[in-house]
Amino acid sequence: RWPVVVLTATGIAVAETRDISTDGAFIKTKLPLKPKEKLRLFIMAPNQRPLDFPAEVAWSNPHGSDQDSVPRGMGVRFTKVSRDYRNFLRNVVAKHYIRKT
């Protein structure tokens, strides 16, 4: 669970990642965007500079709660990300999960 700043055409919101991969992430937020909306994410991974990703909403769950298996939020797909940056993200995620186990 990493903090994330969500930048859209209509404003800025602070949210939290719940799941992240080299292709996208689940963002827990009180105000999920609609599918196909474009956004920019600044993910605050531990001990790293903010990770900056252009993204698009793949799906949205505006009705979930913290008790649901899928809480309120949105699944996003990273767009226009270089292979080098994807490899960098893969290493950041791997280091984080190795420390947790």
C-alpha positions as CSV (number, residue, x, y, z in Angstrom):
1,R,0.0,0.0,0.0
2,W,1.8,3.1,-1.3
3,P,0.5,6.6,-1.4
4,V,-0.3,7.9,-4.8
5,V,-1.2,11.4,-6.2
6,V,-3.8,11.2,-9.0
7,L,-3.7,14.1,-11.4
8,T,-6.6,14.5,-13.8
9,A,-8.0,17.2,-16.1
10,T,-10.3,18.2,-13.3
11,G,-7.9,18.2,-10.3
12,I,-5.7,16.4,-7.9
13,A,-6.5,13.7,-5.4
14,V,-4.5,11.6,-2.9
15,A,-5.2,7.9,-2.8
16,E,-3.5,4.6,-2.1
17,T,-2.3,1.6,-4.2
18,R,-3.6,-1.8,-3.2
19,D,-2.1,-3.8,-5.9
20,I,0.6,-2.9,-8.5
21,S,2.3,-4.5,-11.4
22,T,4.3,-3.4,-14.4
23,D,1.1,-3.0,-16.4
24,G,-1.1,-1.2,-13.9
25,A,-2.5,-0.9,-10.4
26,F,-5.6,-0.9,-8.3
27,I,-6.1,2.6,-6.7
28,K,-8.2,2.8,-3.6
29,T,-10.0,6.1,-3.7
30,K,-13.2,7.6,-2.5
31,L,-13.9,9.1,-5.9
32,P,-13.0,6.6,-8.6
33,L,-12.9,7.9,-12.2
34,K,-14.9,6.4,-15.1
35,P,-13.4,3.8,-17.4
36,K,-11.3,5.3,-20.2
37,E,-10.5,8.5,-18.3
38,K,-6.9,9.6,-18.7
39,L,-4.8,10.5,-15.6
40,R,-1.2,10.8,-14.4
41,L,-0.1,8.9,-11.3
42,F,2.7,9.8,-8.9
43,I,3.3,6.7,-6.8
44,M,5.3,7.1,-3.6
45,A,7.2,3.8,-3.3
46,P,9.3,3.4,-0.1
47,N,12.9,4.7,-0.4
48,Q,12.4,5.8,-4.1
49,R,11.7,9.0,-6.0
50,P,8.0,9.3,-7.0
51,L,7.2,7.0,-9.8
52,D,5.5,9.0,-12.6
53,F,3.0,7.1,-14.8
54,P,0.5,8.2,-17.5
55,A,-2.5,5.9,-17.1
56,E,-6.0,5.2,-18.2
57,V,-8.9,3.8,-16.1
58,A,-9.6,0.2,-17.1
59,W,-12.5,-0.3,-14.7
60,S,-14.1,1.4,-11.7
61,N,-15.9,0.4,-8.5
62,P,-17.7,3.4,-7.1
63,H,-19.9,1.4,-4.7
64,G,-17.4,-0.7,-2.7
65,S,-16.4,-0.3,0.9
66,D,-13.4,-1.2,3.0
67,Q,-15.1,-4.4,4.1
68,D,-15.6,-5.5,0.5
69,S,-13.1,-7.8,-1.3
70,V,-12.8,-5.1,-3.9
71,P,-13.0,-1.7,-2.1
72,R,-14.1,1.5,-3.7
73,G,-11.5,2.5,-6.3
74,M,-10.3,1.9,-9.8
75,G,-8.1,-0.4,-11.9
76,V,-5.7,1.6,-14.0
77,R,-3.5,0.6,-16.9
78,F,-0.2,2.3,-17.4
79,T,0.2,3.8,-20.8
80,K,3.2,5.1,-22.8
81,V,5.7,3.5,-20.4
82,S,9.2,2.6,-21.7
83,R,10.6,-0.9,-21.2
84,D,13.4,0.5,-19.0
85,Y,10.8,2.2,-16.7
86,R,8.8,-1.0,-16.5
87,N,11.9,-2.9,-15.5
88,F,12.6,-0.2,-12.9
89,L,9.1,-0.7,-11.5
90,R,9.5,-4.4,-11.5
91,N,12.6,-4.1,-9.4
92,V,11.0,-1.6,-7.0
93,V,8.0,-3.9,-6.5
94,A,10.2,-7.0,-6.1
95,K,12.4,-5.3,-3.5
96,H,9.4,-4.2,-1.5
97,Y,7.8,-7.6,-1.4
98,I,11.0,-9.4,-0.6
99,R,11.3,-7.1,2.5
100,K,7.8,-7.9,3.6
101,T,8.2,-11.7,3.5
